[in-house]
Amino acid sequence: MTLHYLSYTRTLIIAFVIYGCMISTTSAKNEPSPYEIDLQKQIDNIKKSELQLHNYIVSLQNEIYIIRDQIELIANNPLLNKQSFHTKKLQKDESNLKEKELYDLSIKMFNDHKYTEAKNHLSSFIDLYTNSSLIPCARFYYGKCNYKLSKFKESIDQLIIFIKEKPDSEHIPEALLLISENQIALNNISEAIKTLKIILKNHKNSDIYGTAQKLFNMIK
């Protein structure tokens, strides 16, 4: 009986050892290996990177939509359009600068007694800048150039246009006096007298009133 009991006990011990090994093996199989842990980390990192990339792409798309809307707004709104506002303003400023430079150059040439050059520049100015506020004054000096160059008929024509365009100009008395001198040069004394009478009647406070009076007394 004792032998039988020892044999039975031994069998149980062996069974428990085998069962323990089986449990240990099963437990070992359930725990991931270091390689599996590292692989899982890489997979998690890739998924995280993919999510960040997706969010970045969505953000870029939103910025593109905003920029496109702004471009359409600028293209359709003349107040915001660089071409219609800033560029055109710049072009206008440059045009005004060239206009003033040509006019000033013409007057300088006249004052330097270069009447032919001054006349040519004034003629170009009148042709180029038809809407300029300086056109009447340009015509006035153009008429003076023609008088200096003995182009008396052309001088009268330009001075008459000047008087019509700028009737309130301070140069009106001088223009009338110059017309009378052109008329005298053309031997049209009766017309010169009429012109001088206008000065004596309407421009008594003018600086050239005395000159007009003397010329009138000489030819009447």
C-alpha positions as CSV (number, residue, x, y, z in Angstrom):
1,M,0.0,0.0,0.0
2,T,2.8,2.3,0.8
3,L,4.4,1.6,-2.6
4,H,1.1,2.2,-4.2
5,Y,0.7,5.5,-2.4
6,L,4.2,6.7,-3.4
7,S,3.6,5.7,-7.0
8,Y,0.3,7.7,-6.9
9,T,2.0,10.7,-5.3
10,R,4.8,10.6,-7.9
11,T,2.3,10.5,-10.7
12,L,0.5,13.6,-9.2
13,I,3.8,15.5,-9.0
14,I,4.7,14.7,-12.5
15,A,1.3,15.8,-13.6
16,F,1.6,19.1,-11.7
17,V,5.0,19.7,-13.3
18,I,3.7,19.0,-16.8
19,Y,0.7,21.2,-16.1
20,G,3.0,24.0,-14.9
21,C,5.1,23.8,-18.0
22,M,2.1,23.9,-20.1
23,I,0.9,27.1,-18.3
24,S,4.3,28.6,-18.6
25,T,4.5,27.9,-22.3
26,T,1.0,29.2,-22.9
27,S,1.8,32.4,-20.9
28,A,5.0,32.8,-22.8
29,K,3.1,32.5,-26.1
30,N,0.7,35.3,-25.0
31,E,3.4,37.8,-24.3
32,P,4.7,39.6,-27.5
33,S,8.4,39.4,-28.4
34,P,10.6,42.4,-28.5
35,Y,10.5,42.3,-32.3
36,E,6.7,42.3,-32.2
37,I,6.7,45.3,-29.8
38,D,9.1,47.2,-32.0
39,L,7.1,46.4,-35.1
40,Q,3.9,47.6,-33.4
41,K,5.5,50.9,-32.5
42,Q,6.6,51.4,-36.1
43,I,3.1,50.8,-37.3
44,D,1.6,53.2,-34.7
45,N,4.1,55.9,-35.8
46,I,3.2,55.4,-39.4
47,K,-0.5,55.8,-38.6
48,K,0.3,58.9,-36.6
49,S,2.4,60.4,-39.5
50,E,-0.4,59.6,-42.0
51,L,-2.9,61.4,-39.8
52,Q,-0.6,64.4,-39.5
53,L,-0.1,64.4,-43.3
54,H,-3.8,64.3,-43.9
55,N,-4.4,67.2,-41.6
56,Y,-1.7,69.2,-43.4
57,I,-3.1,68.5,-46.8
58,V,-6.6,69.6,-45.6
59,S,-5.0,72.8,-44.2
60,L,-3.3,73.6,-47.5
61,Q,-6.5,73.0,-49.5
62,N,-8.3,75.5,-47.2
63,E,-5.6,78.1,-47.8
64,I,-5.8,77.5,-51.6
65,Y,-9.5,78.1,-51.5
66,I,-9.0,81.3,-49.5
67,I,-6.3,82.6,-51.9
68,R,-8.5,81.7,-54.9
69,D,-11.5,83.7,-53.4
70,Q,-9.2,86.7,-52.8
71,I,-7.9,86.6,-56.4
72,E,-11.5,86.5,-57.8
73,L,-12.4,89.4,-55.5
74,I,-9.5,91.5,-56.7
75,A,-10.2,90.6,-60.4
76,N,-13.9,91.6,-60.1
77,N,-13.5,94.7,-58.0
78,P,-11.9,97.7,-59.7
79,L,-11.3,99.4,-56.3
80,L,-9.1,96.5,-55.3
81,N,-7.6,95.8,-58.7
82,K,-4.0,96.7,-58.9
83,Q,-4.1,97.2,-62.6
84,S,-7.1,99.6,-62.4
85,F,-6.0,101.4,-59.3
86,H,-2.3,101.4,-58.4
87,T,-0.8,100.8,-61.9
88,K,-3.1,103.3,-63.6
89,K,-2.4,105.9,-60.9
90,L,1.3,105.3,-61.5
91,Q,0.9,105.6,-65.2
92,K,-1.0,108.8,-64.8
93,D,1.6,110.3,-62.5
94,E,4.3,109.4,-65.0
95,S,2.3,111.0,-67.8
96,N,1.8,114.2,-65.8
97,L,5.5,114.4,-65.1
98,K,6.4,114.1,-68.8
99,E,3.7,116.6,-69.6
100,K,5.1,119.2,-67.2
101,E,8.7,118.5,-68.3
102,L,7.8,119.2,-72.0
103,Y,5.9,122.3,-71.1
104,D,8.7,123.7,-68.9
105,L,11.3,122.9,-71.6
106,S,9.3,124.8,-74.1
107,I,9.0,127.9,-71.9
108,K,12.7,127.7,-71.1
109,M,13.6,127.7,-74.8
110,F,11.3,130.7,-75.4
111,N,13.0,132.6,-72.6
112,D,16.4,131.7,-74.1
113,H,15.2,133.2,-77.4
114,K,15.2,129.8,-79.1
115,Y,11.8,130.5,-80.7
116,T,11.9,127.8,-83.4
117,E,12.7,125.1,-80.9
118,A,10.2,126.4,-78.4
119,K,7.5,126.5,-81.1
120,N,8.2,122.9,-82.2
121,H,8.0,121.7,-78.6
122,L,4.8,123.6,-77.9
123,S,3.3,122.2,-81.1
124,S,4.2,118.7,-79.9
125,F,2.8,119.5,-76.4
126,I,-0.6,120.7,-77.9
127,D,-0.8,117.5,-80.1
128,L,0.1,115.1,-77.3
129,Y,-1.8,116.5,-74.3
130,T,-5.1,117.7,-75.7
131,N,-6.8,117.5,-72.3
132,S,-4.1,119.2,-70.4
133,S,-4.9,122.2,-68.2
134,L,-1.8,123.8,-69.6
135,I,-3.0,123.8,-73.2
136,P,-4.3,127.5,-73.2
137,C,-0.9,128.7,-71.8
138,A,0.9,126.6,-74.4
139,R,-1.2,128.3,-77.2
140,F,-0.4,131.7,-75.7
141,Y,3.4,131.0,-76.0
142,Y,2.9,129.3,-79.3
143,G,1.4,132.6,-80.6
144,K,4.3,134.6,-79.1
145,C,6.8,132.3,-80.9
146,N,5.0,132.8,-84.2
147,Y,5.1,136.6,-83.7
148,K,8.9,136.4,-83.0
149,L,9.3,134.3,-86.1
150,S,7.2,136.7,-88.2
151,K,4.4,134.2,-88.6
152,F,1.8,136.9,-88.0
153,K,-1.3,135.1,-89.3
154,E,-0.5,131.9,-87.3
155,S,0.2,134.0,-84.3
156,I,-3.2,135.7,-84.4
157,D,-5.0,132.4,-84.9
158,Q,-3.4,130.8,-81.8
159,L,-3.9,133.9,-79.7
160,I,-7.6,134.1,-80.6
161,I,-8.0,130.4,-79.6
162,F,-6.2,131.1,-76.3
163,I,-8.6,134.0,-75.5
164,K,-11.6,131.8,-76.2
165,E,-10.2,128.9,-74.1
166,K,-9.0,131.0,-71.2
167,P,-11.1,134.3,-71.1
168,D,-10.2,134.8,-67.4
169,S,-6.5,134.5,-67.8
170,E,-4.2,137.3,-66.6
171,H,-2.5,137.1,-70.0
172,I,-5.5,138.3,-71.9
173,P,-4.4,142.0,-72.2
174,E,-1.0,140.9,-73.4
175,A,-2.5,138.5,-75.9
176,L,-4.7,141.4,-77.3
177,L,-1.7,143.7,-77.5
178,L,0.2,141.0,-79.4
179,I,-2.7,140.5,-81.8
180,S,-2.8,144.2,-82.5
181,E,1.0,144.1,-83.2
182,N,0.5,141.2,-85.6
183,Q,-2.3,143.1,-87.3
184,I,0.0,146.1,-87.7
185,A,2.7,143.9,-89.1
186,L,0.1,142.7,-91.6
187,N,-0.8,146.3,-92.4
188,N,-4.3,145.7,-91.1
189,I,-4.4,149.0,-89.1
190,S,-8.2,149.3,-88.8
191,E,-8.4,145.9,-87.0
192,A,-5.4,146.8,-84.9
193,I,-7.2,149.9,-83.7
194,K,-10.3,147.9,-82.8
195,T,-8.2,145.4,-80.8
196,L,-6.4,148.2,-78.9
197,K,-9.7,149.8,-78.1
198,I,-10.8,146.6,-76.3
199,I,-7.7,146.8,-74.1
200,L,-8.3,150.5,-73.3
201,K,-11.9,149.8,-72.5
202,N,-11.8,146.6,-70.5
203,H,-8.3,146.4,-69.1
204,K,-7.5,149.8,-67.6
205,N,-5.7,148.3,-64.6
206,S,-3.5,146.1,-66.7
207,D,0.3,146.5,-66.7
208,I,0.2,146.9,-70.5
209,Y,-2.5,149.6,-70.6
210,G,0.1,152.3,-71.0
211,T,1.8,150.5,-73.9
212,A,-1.6,149.9,-75.6
213,Q,-2.4,153.7,-75.2
214,K,0.9,154.7,-76.8
215,L,0.5,152.3,-79.7
216,F,-3.1,153.4,-80.2
217,N,-2.1,157.1,-80.4
218,M,0.6,156.2,-82.9
219,I,-1.7,154.5,-85.4
220,K,-5.1,156.2,-85.0
